[in-house]
């Protein structure tokens, strides 16, 4: 007699990702920008917060220094970000989501997971729901969205990126493992650039290469993440859609091609990182009291320095100022720095304390 519990039922997950969201809003609201390469961000000593698809053809990407973006695309038009406008459109989109399911997990203003295993309209077919949502977004906002449909979050997110812009991709349970096998591991959510580089050194380039490794091998080389990578290679992901998940920290970090020593160079990198972090802070309408600087040296020694205020950080400028002050306590950097990170924590939304928080720490 087999007393093992039955496997959990397959879920129906949709990942909706707006196409070049900030830039598309700007092009929608200003017809003179349509069809032209547009970057949202500051042109002087700034970074690109978002780039239109016309700009992306020239290699312009988010988090890129504005001077580099302008060099790649001399015709690039810079537009100052309007987060109030982006938030307003995002609220319209989330209202559409709410007509289909209460299980919506926003990742940012422009993307979210939806669990439609049991949808409110009784449609029953996730692909049809995704098509209806995309059509409503276009009709009600004038913008396009791409969507991925699958039986877990990992595959749904991969699928939404497959046919961008204005695309739809469906990965069924029968096709999940084969889909993963054909992809490079650097596209896997949860495998960052440094981990992908480490895997490449082991001959692991694709999902098929990853699947060929034993669980013992992955656990030995990647610690607690080994089980997660083992599952991903088989199209398995148990993460649930968690609505309105609060955050306890938001940060970003970057590893440099060459180790940095000069304070001016390091401050320049911190400024770029601060733009990325503060964009995410503004998107989520959060406030924080603690700034943490992370430094990794040439010899892989890691140090962190933090400073907390008895009030909320006033804005990106103060966030960067505190980060630079923390950096100066570690100067001179005679042995070279290979990574810098900045994090805002001790967060609140609308002045209220949050419970059961989670971290959002992303590489640039």
Beta strands, then each sheet from edge to edge (+ up, - down):
strand 1: 13-18
strand 2: 38-41
strand 3: 48-51
strand 4: 77-79
strand 5: 104-108
strand 6: 111-115
strand 7: 145-150
strand 8: 168-170
strand 9: 247-260
strand 10: 286-297
strand 11: 302-308
strand 12: 337-349
strand 13: 352-353
strand 14: 358-363
sheet 1: 5+ 6- 1+ 7- 8-
sheet 2: 3+ 2- 4-
sheet 3: 11+ 10- 12+ 9- 14-
sheet 4: 11+ 10- 12+ 13-
end
